Amino acid sequence: MAGFTDENEEMVLCGANAYEQKYYLNPEFEGLPDSVKEELQIMCVTYTEDVGGILLLVFDEEGNLELKVDHEEGDFFFDEIGSVLKIKQLQQTKMELFESLELFFRVFYLGEDVPEEN
């Protein structure tokens, strides 16, 4: 999973899988502060415990962080409505974290300059 995938130019940051009861952090991001790694793990695992399925946090080729949700076909326990609501909640409550991660990715992986604050 390290690096970009050829077909869609995305890089997985982390994810959780309710079916395997596992959390994954891409080794490329081991250098993140422990507090950030813990927050990501708690967020991903809590999401999959609440609604089921699989949650991935993925950077696209422009450095935007996307929350991608998937579930197994025939999983009647997966809460689609709860999933949509939970993703919207995370996008609001974790906005600062997500923006910081996007900036980190753009600077360290895409080689962009740090934007100056006004």
VEXFITI-457102 format. One record per atom (N, C-alpha, C, CB): atom name; residue in three letters; residue number from 1; x, y, z. Coordinates in steps of 0.2 Angstrom, whole numbers, plus 2048, in hexadecimal, padded with zeros to 3 digits. Glycine has a CB too. Layout:
<recs>
+----+-----+-----+-----+-----+-----+
!  a !   r !   k !   x !   y !   z !
+----+-----+-----+-----+-----+-----+
! CA ! ala ! NUM !   X !   Y !   Z !
...
+----+-----+-----+-----+-----+-----+
</recs>
This chain:
<recs>
+----+-----+-----+-----+-----+-----+
!  a !   r !   k !   x !   y !   z !
+----+-----+-----+-----+-----+-----+
!  N ! met !   1 ! 804 ! 7FA ! 800 !
! CA ! met !   1 ! 800 ! 800 ! 800 !
!  C ! met !   1 ! 804 ! 806 ! 800 !
! CB ! met !   1 ! 7FB ! 800 ! 806 !
!  N ! ala !   2 ! 80B ! 806 ! 801 !
! CA ! ala !   2 ! 80F ! 80C ! 801 !
!  C ! ala !   2 ! 80F ! 80F ! 7FA !
! CB ! ala !   2 ! 816 ! 80A ! 804 !
!  N ! gly !   3 ! 80F ! 816 ! 7FA !
! CA ! gly !   3 ! 80F ! 819 ! 7F4 !
!  C ! gly !   3 ! 808 ! 81A ! 7F1 !
! CB ! gly !   3 ! 814 ! 816 ! 7EF !
!  N ! phe !   4 ! 809 ! 81D ! 7EB !
! CA ! phe !   4 ! 802 ! 81D ! 7E7 !
!  C ! phe !   4 ! 801 ! 817 ! 7E3 !
! CB ! phe !   4 ! 803 ! 823 ! 7E2 !
!  N ! thr !   5 ! 7FB ! 816 ! 7E3 !
! CA ! thr !   5 ! 7F9 ! 810 ! 7DE !
!  C ! thr !   5 ! 7F8 ! 813 ! 7D7 !
! CB ! thr !   5 ! 7F2 ! 80D ! 7E0 !
!  N ! asp !   6 ! 7FA ! 80F ! 7D2 !
! CA ! asp !   6 ! 7FB ! 811 ! 7CB !
!  C ! asp !   6 ! 7F4 ! 813 ! 7C8 !
! CB ! asp !   6 ! 7FE ! 80C ! 7C7 !
!  N ! glu !   7 ! 7EF ! 80F ! 7CA !
! CA ! glu !   7 ! 7E9 ! 810 ! 7C6 !
!  C ! glu !   7 ! 7E5 ! 816 ! 7C8 !
! CB ! glu !   7 ! 7E4 ! 80A ! 7C7 !
!  N ! asn !   8 ! 7E5 ! 818 ! 7CF !
! CA ! asn !   8 ! 7E1 ! 81E ! 7D1 !
!  C ! asn !   8 ! 7E5 ! 823 ! 7D4 !
! CB ! asn !   8 ! 7DC ! 81B ! 7D5 !
!  N ! glu !   9 ! 7EB ! 823 ! 7D5 !
! CA ! glu !   9 ! 7F0 ! 828 ! 7D8 !
!  C ! glu !   9 ! 7ED ! 82A ! 7DF !
! CB ! glu !   9 ! 7F0 ! 82E ! 7D3 !
!  N ! glu !  10 ! 7EC ! 825 ! 7E3 !
! CA ! glu !  10 ! 7EA ! 826 ! 7EA !
!  C ! glu !  10 ! 7EF ! 823 ! 7EF !
! CB ! glu !  10 ! 7E3 ! 824 ! 7EB !
!  N ! met !  11 ! 7EF ! 826 ! 7F5 !
! CA ! met !  11 ! 7F4 ! 823 ! 7FA !
!  C ! met !  11 ! 7EF ! 823 ! 800 !
! CB ! met !  11 ! 7FA ! 828 ! 7FB !
!  N ! val !  12 ! 7EF ! 81C ! 803 !
! CA ! val !  12 ! 7EB ! 81B ! 809 !
!  C ! val !  12 ! 7EF ! 81E ! 80F !
! CB ! val !  12 ! 7EA ! 813 ! 809 !
!  N ! leu !  13 ! 7EC ! 822 ! 813 !
! CA ! leu !  13 ! 7EF ! 824 ! 819 !
!  C ! leu !  13 ! 7EE ! 81F ! 81F !
! CB ! leu !  13 ! 7EC ! 82B ! 81B !
!  N ! cys !  14 ! 7E7 ! 81D ! 81F !
! CA ! cys !  14 ! 7E6 ! 818 ! 824 !
!  C ! cys !  14 ! 7DF ! 815 ! 823 !
! CB ! cys !  14 ! 7E6 ! 81B ! 82C !
!  N ! gly !  15 ! 7DD ! 810 ! 827 !
! CA ! gly !  15 ! 7D6 ! 80D ! 826 !
!  C ! gly !  15 ! 7D4 ! 808 ! 82B !
! CB ! gly !  15 ! 7D5 ! 80A ! 81F !
!  N ! ala !  16 ! 7CE ! 807 ! 82C !
! CA ! ala !  16 ! 7CC ! 802 ! 830 !
!  C ! ala !  16 ! 7C7 ! 7FD ! 82D !
! CB ! ala !  16 ! 7C9 ! 805 ! 837 !
!  N ! asn !  17 ! 7C7 ! 7F7 ! 82F !
! CA ! asn !  17 ! 7C2 ! 7F2 ! 82C !
!  C ! asn !  17 ! 7BF ! 7EE ! 831 !
! CB ! asn !  17 ! 7C7 ! 7ED ! 827 !
!  N ! ala !  18 ! 7B8 ! 7EF ! 831 !
! CA ! ala !  18 ! 7B4 ! 7EC ! 836 !
!  C ! ala !  18 ! 7B4 ! 7E4 ! 835 !
! CB ! ala !  18 ! 7AD ! 7EF ! 836 !
!  N ! tyr !  19 ! 7B4 ! 7E2 ! 82F !
! CA ! tyr !  19 ! 7B4 ! 7DB ! 82E !
!  C ! tyr !  19 ! 7BA ! 7D7 ! 831 !
! CB ! tyr !  19 ! 7B3 ! 7D9 ! 827 !
!  N ! glu !  20 ! 7C0 ! 7DA ! 830 !
! CA ! glu !  20 ! 7C6 ! 7D7 ! 833 !
!  C ! glu !  20 ! 7C8 ! 7DA ! 83A !
! CB ! glu !  20 ! 7CC ! 7D8 ! 82E !
!  N ! gln !  21 ! 7C4 ! 7DF ! 83C !
! CA ! gln !  21 ! 7C6 ! 7E2 ! 842 !
!  C ! gln !  21 ! 7CD ! 7E4 ! 843 !
! CB ! gln !  21 ! 7C4 ! 7DD ! 848 !
!  N ! lys !  22 ! 7CF ! 7E8 ! 83D !
! CA ! lys !  22 ! 7D6 ! 7EA ! 83D !
!  C ! lys !  22 ! 7D6 ! 7F1 ! 83B !
! CB ! lys !  22 ! 7DA ! 7E6 ! 838 !
!  N ! tyr !  23 ! 7DC ! 7F4 ! 83D !
! CA ! tyr !  23 ! 7DD ! 7FB ! 83C !
!  C ! tyr !  23 ! 7E4 ! 7FB ! 838 !
! CB ! tyr !  23 ! 7DE ! 800 ! 842 !
!  N ! tyr !  24 ! 7E5 ! 7FF ! 833 !
! CA ! tyr !  24 ! 7EB ! 800 ! 82F !
!  C ! tyr !  24 ! 7ED ! 807 ! 82E !
! CB ! tyr !  24 ! 7EA ! 7FD ! 828 !
!  N ! leu !  25 ! 7F3 ! 808 ! 830 !
! CA ! leu !  25 ! 7F7 ! 80F ! 82E !
!  C ! leu !  25 ! 7FC ! 80D ! 829 !
! CB ! leu !  25 ! 7F9 ! 812 ! 835 !
!  N ! asn !  26 ! 7FC ! 811 ! 824 !
! CA ! asn !  26 ! 801 ! 810 ! 81F !
!  C ! asn !  26 ! 808 ! 812 ! 822 !
! CB ! asn !  26 ! 800 ! 815 ! 819 !
!  N ! pro !  27 ! 80D ! 80D ! 821 !
! CA ! pro !  27 ! 813 ! 80E ! 824 !
!  C ! pro !  27 ! 817 ! 815 ! 822 !
! CB ! pro !  27 ! 818 ! 809 ! 823 !
!  N ! glu !  28 ! 815 ! 817 ! 81C !
! CA ! glu !  28 ! 817 ! 81E ! 81A !
!  C ! glu !  28 ! 816 ! 824 ! 81F !
! CB ! glu !  28 ! 814 ! 81F ! 813 !
!  N ! phe !  29 ! 811 ! 823 ! 823 !
! CA ! phe !  29 ! 80F ! 828 ! 827 !
!  C ! phe !  29 ! 810 ! 827 ! 82F !
! CB ! phe !  29 ! 807 ! 829 ! 827 !
!  N ! glu !  30 ! 815 ! 822 ! 830 !
! CA ! glu !  30 ! 817 ! 821 ! 837 !
!  C ! glu !  30 ! 81A ! 827 ! 83A !
! CB ! glu !  30 ! 81C ! 81B ! 837 !
!  N ! gly !  31 ! 81D ! 82B ! 836 !
! CA ! gly !  31 ! 820 ! 831 ! 839 !
!  C ! gly !  31 ! 81B ! 836 ! 83C !
! CB ! gly !  31 ! 824 ! 835 ! 834 !
!  N ! leu !  32 ! 814 ! 835 ! 83B !
! CA ! leu !  32 ! 810 ! 83A ! 83E !
!  C ! leu !  32 ! 810 ! 83A ! 845 !
! CB ! leu !  32 ! 808 ! 838 ! 83B !
!  N ! pro !  33 ! 80E ! 83F ! 848 !
! CA ! pro !  33 ! 80E ! 83F ! 850 !
!  C ! pro !  33 ! 80A ! 83A ! 853 !
! CB ! pro !  33 ! 80C ! 846 ! 853 !
!  N ! asp !  34 ! 80C ! 837 ! 858 !
! CA ! asp !  34 ! 808 ! 832 ! 85B !
!  C ! asp !  34 ! 801 ! 834 ! 85D !
! CB ! asp !  34 ! 80B ! 82F ! 862 !
!  N ! ser !  35 ! 800 ! 83A ! 85F !
! CA ! ser !  35 ! 7F9 ! 83C ! 860 !
!  C ! ser !  35 ! 7F5 ! 83C ! 85A !
! CB ! ser !  35 ! 7F9 ! 844 ! 863 !
!  N ! val !  36 ! 7F7 ! 83E ! 854 !
! CA ! val !  36 ! 7F4 ! 83E ! 84E !
!  C ! val !  36 ! 7F2 ! 837 ! 84C !
! CB ! val !  36 ! 7F8 ! 841 ! 848 !
!  N ! lys !  37 ! 7F7 ! 832 ! 84D !
! CA ! lys !  37 ! 7F6 ! 82B ! 84B !
!  C ! lys !  37 ! 7F1 ! 828 ! 84F !
! CB ! lys !  37 ! 7FC ! 827 ! 84C !
!  N ! glu !  38 ! 7F1 ! 82A ! 856 !
! CA ! glu !  38 ! 7EC ! 827 ! 85A !
!  C ! glu !  38 ! 7E5 ! 82A ! 859 !
! CB ! glu !  38 ! 7ED ! 829 ! 862 !
!  N ! glu !  39 ! 7E4 ! 830 ! 857 !
! CA ! glu !  39 ! 7DE ! 833 ! 855 !
!  C ! glu !  39 ! 7DB ! 830 ! 84F !
! CB ! glu !  39 ! 7DF ! 83B ! 854 !
!  N ! leu !  40 ! 7DF ! 82F ! 84A !
! CA ! leu !  40 ! 7DD ! 82B ! 844 !
!  C ! leu !  40 ! 7DB ! 824 ! 845 !
! CB ! leu !  40 ! 7E3 ! 82B ! 83F !
!  N ! gln !  41 ! 7DE ! 821 ! 84A !
! CA ! gln !  41 ! 7DC ! 81A ! 84B !
!  C ! gln !  41 ! 7D6 ! 81A ! 84F !
! CB ! gln !  41 ! 7E2 ! 817 ! 84F !
!  N ! ile !  42 ! 7D5 ! 81E ! 854 !
! CA ! ile !  42 ! 7CF ! 81E ! 858 !
!  C ! ile !  42 ! 7C9 ! 820 ! 853 !
! CB ! ile !  42 ! 7CF ! 824 ! 85D !
!  N ! met !  43 ! 7CA ! 825 ! 84E !
! CA ! met !  43 ! 7C5 ! 827 ! 84A !
!  C ! met !  43 ! 7C3 ! 822 ! 845 !
! CB ! met !  43 ! 7C7 ! 82D ! 846 !
!  N ! cys !  44 ! 7C7 ! 81E ! 842 !
! CA ! cys !  44 ! 7C6 ! 819 ! 83D !
!  C ! cys !  44 ! 7C2 ! 813 ! 841 !
! CB ! cys !  44 ! 7CC ! 817 ! 83A !
!  N ! val !  45 ! 7C5 ! 811 ! 846 !
! CA ! val !  45 ! 7C2 ! 80B ! 84A !
!  C ! val !  45 ! 7BB ! 80C ! 84C !
! CB ! val !  45 ! 7C7 ! 809 ! 850 !
!  N ! thr !  46 ! 7BA ! 812 ! 84F !
! CA ! thr !  46 ! 7B4 ! 814 ! 852 !
!  C ! thr !  46 ! 7AF ! 814 ! 84C !
! CB ! thr !  46 ! 7B4 ! 81B ! 855 !
!  N ! tyr !  47 ! 7B1 ! 817 ! 846 !
! CA ! tyr !  47 ! 7AC ! 817 ! 841 !
!  C ! tyr !  47 ! 7AA ! 810 ! 83F !
! CB ! tyr !  47 ! 7B0 ! 81A ! 83A !
!  N ! thr !  48 ! 7AF ! 80B ! 83E !
! CA ! thr !  48 ! 7AD ! 805 ! 83C !
!  C ! thr !  48 ! 7A9 ! 801 ! 841 !
! CB ! thr !  48 ! 7B3 ! 801 ! 83A !
!  N ! glu !  49 ! 7AA ! 803 ! 848 !
! CA ! glu !  49 ! 7A6 ! 7FF ! 84D !
!  C ! glu !  49 ! 79F ! 802 ! 84D !
! CB ! glu !  49 ! 7A9 ! 801 ! 854 !
!  N ! asp !  50 ! 79E ! 808 ! 84B !
! CA ! asp !  50 ! 798 ! 80B ! 84B !
!  C ! asp !  50 ! 793 ! 809 ! 845 !
! CB ! asp !  50 ! 798 ! 813 ! 84B !
!  N ! val !  51 ! 796 ! 809 ! 83F !
! CA ! val !  51 ! 792 ! 808 ! 839 !
!  C ! val !  51 ! 794 ! 802 ! 835 !
! CB ! val !  51 ! 793 ! 80E ! 835 !
!  N ! gly !  52 ! 79A ! 7FF ! 837 !
! CA ! gly !  52 ! 79D ! 7F9 ! 833 !
!  C ! gly !  52 ! 7A1 ! 7FB ! 82D !
! CB ! gly !  52 ! 797 ! 7F5 ! 831 !
!  N ! gly !  53 ! 7A2 ! 7F6 ! 829 !
! CA ! gly !  53 ! 7A5 ! 7F7 ! 823 !
!  C ! gly !  53 ! 7AD ! 7F9 ! 823 !
! CB ! gly !  53 ! 7A2 ! 7FD ! 81F !
!  N ! ile !  54 ! 7AF ! 7FC ! 81E !
! CA ! ile !  54 ! 7B6 ! 7FE ! 81E !
!  C ! ile !  54 ! 7B7 ! 806 ! 81D !
! CB ! ile !  54 ! 7BA ! 7FA ! 818 !
!  N ! leu !  55 ! 7BB ! 809 ! 820 !
! CA ! leu !  55 ! 7BC ! 810 ! 81F !
!  C ! leu !  55 ! 7C4 ! 811 ! 81E !
! CB ! leu !  55 ! 7BB ! 814 ! 826 !
!  N ! leu !  56 ! 7C5 ! 814 ! 818 !
! CA ! leu !  56 ! 7CC ! 816 ! 816 !
!  C ! leu !  56 ! 7CD ! 81E ! 816 !
! CB ! leu !  56 ! 7CE ! 813 ! 80F !
!  N ! leu !  57 ! 7D2 ! 820 ! 818 !
! CA ! leu !  57 ! 7D4 ! 827 ! 817 !
!  C ! leu !  57 ! 7D9 ! 827 ! 812 !
! CB ! leu !  57 ! 7D6 ! 82B ! 81E !
!  N ! val !  58 ! 7D8 ! 82B ! 80C !
! CA ! val !  58 ! 7DC ! 82A ! 806 !
!  C ! val !  58 ! 7DE ! 831 ! 804 !
! CB ! val !  58 ! 7D8 ! 826 ! 801 !
!  N ! phe !  59 ! 7E4 ! 832 ! 802 !
! CA ! phe !  59 ! 7E6 ! 838 ! 7FF !
!  C ! phe !  59 ! 7E5 ! 837 ! 7F7 !
! CB ! phe !  59 ! 7ED ! 83B ! 801 !
!  N ! asp !  60 ! 7E2 ! 83C ! 7F3 !
! CA ! asp !  60 ! 7E2 ! 83C ! 7EC !
!  C ! asp !  60 ! 7E9 ! 83F ! 7EA !
! CB ! asp !  60 ! 7DC ! 83F ! 7E9 !
!  N ! glu !  61 ! 7E9 ! 83F ! 7E3 !
! CA ! glu !  61 ! 7F0 ! 841 ! 7E0 !
!  C ! glu !  61 ! 7F1 ! 849 ! 7E1 !
! CB ! glu !  61 ! 7F0 ! 840 ! 7D9 !
!  N ! glu !  62 ! 7EC ! 84D ! 7E3 !
! CA ! glu !  62 ! 7ED ! 854 ! 7E5 !
!  C ! glu !  62 ! 7EE ! 855 ! 7EC !
! CB ! glu !  62 ! 7E7 ! 858 ! 7E2 !
!  N ! gly !  63 ! 7ED ! 850 ! 7F0 !
! CA ! gly !  63 ! 7EE ! 851 ! 7F7 !
!  C ! gly !  63 ! 7E8 ! 852 ! 7FB !
! CB ! gly !  63 ! 7F3 ! 856 ! 7F9 !
!  N ! asn !  64 ! 7E2 ! 851 ! 7F8 !
! CA ! asn !  64 ! 7DC ! 851 ! 7FC !
!  C ! asn !  64 ! 7DB ! 84B ! 800 !
! CB ! asn !  64 ! 7D6 ! 853 ! 7F7 !
!  N ! leu !  65 ! 7D9 ! 84B ! 806 !
! CA ! leu !  65 ! 7D7 ! 845 ! 80A !
!  C ! leu !  65 ! 7D0 ! 843 ! 809 !
! CB ! leu !  65 ! 7D9 ! 847 ! 812 !
!  N ! glu !  66 ! 7CF ! 83D ! 807 !
! CA ! glu !  66 ! 7C8 ! 83B ! 806 !
!  C ! glu !  66 ! 7C7 ! 835 ! 80B !
! CB ! glu !  66 ! 7C7 ! 838 ! 7FF !
!  N ! leu !  67 ! 7C0 ! 835 ! 80D !
! CA ! leu !  67 ! 7BE ! 82F ! 812 !
!  C ! leu !  67 ! 7BA ! 82B ! 80D !
! CB ! leu !  67 ! 7BA ! 832 ! 818 !
!  N ! lys !  68 ! 7BD ! 825 ! 80C !
! CA ! lys !  68 ! 7B9 ! 820 ! 808 !
!  C ! lys !  68 ! 7B6 ! 81A ! 80C !
! CB ! lys !  68 ! 7BE ! 81D ! 802 !
!  N ! val !  69 ! 7B0 ! 819 ! 80A !
! CA ! val !  69 ! 7AD ! 813 ! 80E !
!  C ! val !  69 ! 7AB ! 80E ! 809 !
! CB ! val !  69 ! 7A6 ! 816 ! 811 !
!  N ! asp !  70 ! 7AB ! 808 ! 80C !
! CA ! asp !  70 ! 7A9 ! 802 ! 808 !
!  C ! asp !  70 ! 7A6 ! 7FD ! 80D !
! CB ! asp !  70 ! 7AF ! 7FF ! 804 !
!  N ! his !  71 ! 7A3 ! 7F8 ! 80A !
! CA ! his !  71 ! 7A0 ! 7F3 ! 80E !
!  C ! his !  71 ! 79F ! 7ED ! 80A !
! CB ! his !  71 ! 799 ! 7F5 ! 812 !
!  N ! glu !  72 ! 79F ! 7E7 ! 80D !
! CA ! glu !  72 ! 79E ! 7E1 ! 809 !
!  C ! glu !  72 ! 797 ! 7E0 ! 807 !
! CB ! glu !  72 ! 7A0 ! 7DB ! 80D !
!  N ! glu !  73 ! 796 ! 7DD ! 801 !
! CA ! glu !  73 ! 790 ! 7DC ! 7FE !
!  C ! glu !  73 ! 78C ! 7D8 ! 802 !
! CB ! glu !  73 ! 790 ! 7DA ! 7F6 !
!  N ! gly !  74 ! 786 ! 7D9 ! 803 !
! CA ! gly !  74 ! 781 ! 7D5 ! 808 !
!  C ! gly !  74 ! 782 ! 7D6 ! 80F !
! CB ! gly !  74 ! 783 ! 7CE ! 806 !
!  N ! asp !  75 ! 786 ! 7DB ! 811 !
! CA ! asp !  75 ! 787 ! 7DD ! 818 !
!  C ! asp !  75 ! 781 ! 7E1 ! 81A !
! CB ! asp !  75 ! 78E ! 7E1 ! 819 !
!  N ! phe !  76 ! 77C ! 7DE ! 81D !
! CA ! phe !  76 ! 776 ! 7E1 ! 81F !
!  C ! phe !  76 ! 777 ! 7E5 ! 826 !
! CB ! phe !  76 ! 770 ! 7DC ! 820 !
!  N ! phe !  77 ! 77C ! 7E4 ! 829 !
! CA ! phe !  77 ! 77E ! 7E8 ! 82F !
!  C ! phe !  77 ! 781 ! 7EE ! 82E !
! CB ! phe !  77 ! 782 ! 7E4 ! 834 !
!  N ! phe !  78 ! 784 ! 7F0 ! 828 !
! CA ! phe !  78 ! 787 ! 7F6 ! 826 !
!  C ! phe !  78 ! 781 ! 7FB ! 826 !
! CB ! phe !  78 ! 78A ! 7F6 ! 81F !
!  N ! asp !  79 ! 783 ! 801 ! 82A !
! CA ! asp !  79 ! 77E ! 806 ! 82A !
!  C ! asp !  79 ! 780 ! 80C ! 825 !
! CB ! asp !  79 ! 77E ! 809 ! 832 !
!  N ! glu !  80 ! 77C ! 80C ! 81F !
! CA ! glu !  80 ! 77E ! 811 ! 81A !
!  C ! glu !  80 ! 77C ! 818 ! 81C !
! CB ! glu !  80 ! 77A ! 80F ! 814 !
!  N ! ile !  81 ! 777 ! 819 ! 81F !
! CA ! ile !  81 ! 774 ! 81F ! 822 !
!  C ! ile !  81 ! 779 ! 822 ! 827 !
! CB ! ile !  81 ! 76D ! 81F ! 824 !
!  N ! gly !  82 ! 77A ! 81D ! 82C !
! CA ! gly !  82 ! 77F ! 81F ! 831 !
!  C ! gly !  82 ! 786 ! 821 ! 82F !
! CB ! gly !  82 ! 780 ! 819 ! 836 !
!  N ! ser !  83 ! 788 ! 81D ! 829 !
! CA ! ser !  83 ! 78F ! 81E ! 826 !
!  C ! ser !  83 ! 78F ! 825 ! 823 !
! CB ! ser !  83 ! 790 ! 819 ! 821 !
!  N ! val !  84 ! 78A ! 827 ! 820 !
! CA ! val !  84 ! 78A ! 82E ! 81D !
!  C ! val !  84 ! 78A ! 833 ! 822 !
! CB ! val !  84 ! 784 ! 82F ! 818 !
!  N ! leu !  85 ! 786 ! 832 ! 827 !
! CA ! leu !  85 ! 786 ! 837 ! 82D !
!  C ! leu !  85 ! 78C ! 838 ! 831 !
! CB ! leu !  85 ! 780 ! 835 ! 832 !
!  N ! lys !  86 ! 78F ! 832 ! 832 !
! CA ! lys !  86 ! 796 ! 831 ! 835 !
!  C ! lys !  86 ! 79B ! 835 ! 831 !
! CB ! lys !  86 ! 798 ! 82A ! 837 !
!  N ! ile !  87 ! 79C ! 834 ! 82B !
! CA ! ile !  87 ! 7A1 ! 837 ! 827 !
!  C ! ile !  87 ! 7A0 ! 83E ! 827 !
! CB ! ile !  87 ! 7A0 ! 834 ! 81F !
!  N ! lys !  88 ! 79A ! 841 ! 826 !
! CA ! lys !  88 ! 799 ! 848 ! 827 !
!  C ! lys !  88 ! 79B ! 84B ! 82D !
! CB ! lys !  88 ! 791 ! 84A ! 826 !
!  N ! gln !  89 ! 799 ! 847 ! 833 !
! CA ! gln !  89 ! 79B ! 849 ! 839 !
!  C ! gln !  89 ! 7A3 ! 84A ! 83A !
! CB ! gln !  89 ! 799 ! 844 ! 83F !
!  N ! leu !  90 ! 7A6 ! 844 ! 837 !
! CA ! leu !  90 ! 7AE ! 844 ! 838 !
!  C ! leu !  90 ! 7B1 ! 84A ! 834 !
! CB ! leu !  90 ! 7B0 ! 83E ! 835 !
!  N ! gln !  91 ! 7AE ! 84C ! 82E !
! CA ! gln !  91 ! 7B0 ! 851 ! 82A !
!  C ! gln !  91 ! 7B0 ! 858 ! 82D !
! CB ! gln !  91 ! 7AC ! 851 ! 823 !
!  N ! gln !  92 ! 7AB ! 858 ! 831 !
! CA ! gln !  92 ! 7AA ! 85F ! 835 !
!  C ! gln !  92 ! 7AE ! 85F ! 83B !
! CB ! gln !  92 ! 7A2 ! 85F ! 837 !
!  N ! thr !  93 ! 7AE ! 859 ! 83F !
! CA ! thr !  93 ! 7B2 ! 859 ! 846 !
!  C ! thr !  93 ! 7B9 ! 858 ! 845 !
! CB ! thr !  93 ! 7AF ! 854 ! 84A !
!  N ! lys !  94 ! 7BB ! 855 ! 840 !
! CA ! lys !  94 ! 7C2 ! 854 ! 83E !
!  C ! lys !  94 ! 7C5 ! 858 ! 839 !
! CB ! lys !  94 ! 7C3 ! 84D ! 83D !
!  N ! met !  95 ! 7C2 ! 85E ! 837 !
! CA ! met !  95 ! 7C4 ! 862 ! 832 !
!  C ! met !  95 ! 7CB ! 865 ! 833 !
! CB ! met !  95 ! 7BF ! 868 ! 831 !
!  N ! glu !  96 ! 7CD ! 867 ! 838 !
! CA ! glu !  96 ! 7D3 ! 869 ! 83A !
!  C ! glu !  96 ! 7D9 ! 864 ! 839 !
! CB ! glu !  96 ! 7D4 ! 86D ! 841 !
!  N ! leu !  97 ! 7D7 ! 85E ! 83B !
! CA ! leu !  97 ! 7DC ! 858 ! 83B !
!  C ! leu !  97 ! 7DD ! 857 ! 833 !
! CB ! leu !  97 ! 7D9 ! 852 ! 83E !
!  N ! phe !  98 ! 7D7 ! 856 ! 830 !
! CA ! phe !  98 ! 7D8 ! 855 ! 828 !
!  C ! phe !  98 ! 7DB ! 85A ! 824 !
! CB ! phe !  98 ! 7D1 ! 854 ! 826 !
!  N ! glu !  99 ! 7DA ! 860 ! 826 !
! CA ! glu !  99 ! 7DE ! 866 ! 823 !
!  C ! glu !  99 ! 7E5 ! 865 ! 824 !
! CB ! glu !  99 ! 7DB ! 86C ! 825 !
!  N ! ser ! 100 ! 7E7 ! 864 ! 82A !
! CA ! ser ! 100 ! 7EE ! 863 ! 82C !
!  C ! ser ! 100 ! 7F2 ! 85D ! 828 !
! CB ! ser ! 100 ! 7EF ! 862 ! 834 !
!  N ! leu ! 101 ! 7EE ! 858 ! 828 !
! CA ! leu ! 101 ! 7F1 ! 852 ! 824 !
!  C ! leu ! 101 ! 7F1 ! 853 ! 81D !
! CB ! leu ! 101 ! 7EC ! 84C ! 825 !
!  N ! glu ! 102 ! 7ED ! 857 ! 81A !
! CA ! glu ! 102 ! 7ED ! 859 ! 813 !
!  C ! glu ! 102 ! 7F3 ! 85D ! 812 !
! CB ! glu ! 102 ! 7E7 ! 85C ! 811 !
!  N ! leu ! 103 ! 7F5 ! 862 ! 816 !
! CA ! leu ! 103 ! 7FA ! 866 ! 816 !
!  C ! leu ! 103 ! 801 ! 862 ! 816 !
! CB ! leu ! 103 ! 7FA ! 86C ! 81B !
!  N ! phe ! 104 ! 801 ! 85E ! 81B !
! CA ! phe ! 104 ! 807 ! 859 ! 81C !
!  C ! phe ! 104 ! 808 ! 856 ! 816 !
! CB ! phe ! 104 ! 806 ! 855 ! 822 !
!  N ! phe ! 105 ! 803 ! 853 ! 813 !
! CA ! phe ! 105 ! 804 ! 84E ! 80D !
!  C ! phe ! 105 ! 806 ! 853 ! 807 !
! CB ! phe ! 105 ! 7FD ! 84B ! 80B !
!  N ! arg ! 106 ! 803 ! 858 ! 806 !
! CA ! arg ! 106 ! 805 ! 85D ! 801 !
!  C ! arg ! 106 ! 80C ! 85F ! 801 !
! CB ! arg ! 106 ! 801 ! 863 ! 800 !
!  N ! val ! 107 ! 80F ! 860 ! 807 !
! CA ! val ! 107 ! 816 ! 863 ! 808 !
!  C ! val ! 107 ! 81B ! 85D ! 808 !
! CB ! val ! 107 ! 816 ! 866 ! 80F !
!  N ! phe ! 108 ! 819 ! 858 ! 80B !
! CA ! phe ! 108 ! 81E ! 852 ! 80C !
!  C ! phe ! 108 ! 81E ! 84D ! 806 !
! CB ! phe ! 108 ! 81E ! 84F ! 812 !
!  N ! tyr ! 109 ! 818 ! 84C ! 803 !
! CA ! tyr ! 109 ! 818 ! 847 ! 7FE !
!  C ! tyr ! 109 ! 817 ! 84A ! 7F7 !
! CB ! tyr ! 109 ! 812 ! 843 ! 7FF !
!  N ! leu ! 110 ! 814 ! 850 ! 7F6 !
! CA ! leu ! 110 ! 813 ! 853 ! 7F0 !
!  C ! leu ! 110 ! 818 ! 859 ! 7EF !
! CB ! leu ! 110 ! 80C ! 856 ! 7EF !
!  N ! gly ! 111 ! 81C ! 85A ! 7F4 !
! CA ! gly ! 111 ! 821 ! 85F ! 7F3 !
!  C ! gly ! 111 ! 81F ! 867 ! 7F2 !
! CB ! gly ! 111 ! 825 ! 85E ! 7ED !
!  N ! glu ! 112 ! 819 ! 868 ! 7F4 !
! CA ! glu ! 112 ! 816 ! 86F ! 7F4 !
!  C ! glu ! 112 ! 819 ! 873 ! 7F9 !
! CB ! glu ! 112 ! 80E ! 86F ! 7F4 !
!  N ! asp ! 113 ! 819 ! 87A ! 7F8 !
! CA ! asp ! 113 ! 81C ! 87E ! 7FD !
!  C ! asp ! 113 ! 816 ! 87F ! 802 !
! CB ! asp ! 113 ! 81D ! 885 ! 7FA !
!  N ! val ! 114 ! 818 ! 881 ! 808 !
! CA ! val ! 114 ! 814 ! 882 ! 80E !
!  C ! val ! 114 ! 811 ! 889 ! 80C !
! CB ! val ! 114 ! 817 ! 882 ! 815 !
!  N ! pro ! 115 ! 80A ! 889 ! 80C !
! CA ! pro ! 115 ! 807 ! 890 ! 80B !
!  C ! pro ! 115 ! 808 ! 894 ! 811 !
! CB ! pro ! 115 ! 7FF ! 88F ! 80A !
!  N ! glu ! 116 ! 809 ! 89B ! 80F !
! CA ! glu ! 116 ! 80A ! 8A0 ! 815 !
!  C ! glu ! 116 ! 803 ! 8A2 ! 817 !
! CB ! glu ! 116 ! 80E ! 8A6 ! 812 !
!  N ! glu ! 117 ! 803 ! 8A3 ! 81E !
! CA ! glu ! 117 ! 7FD ! 8A5 ! 821 !
!  C ! glu ! 117 ! 7FD ! 8AD ! 821 !
! CB ! glu ! 117 ! 7FD ! 8A3 ! 828 !
!  N ! asn ! 118 ! 7F7 ! 8AF ! 820 !
! CA ! asn ! 118 ! 7F6 ! 8B7 ! 820 !
!  C ! asn ! 118 ! 7F6 ! 8BA ! 826 !
! CB ! asn ! 118 ! 7F0 ! 8B9 ! 81C !
+----+-----+-----+-----+-----+-----+
</recs>
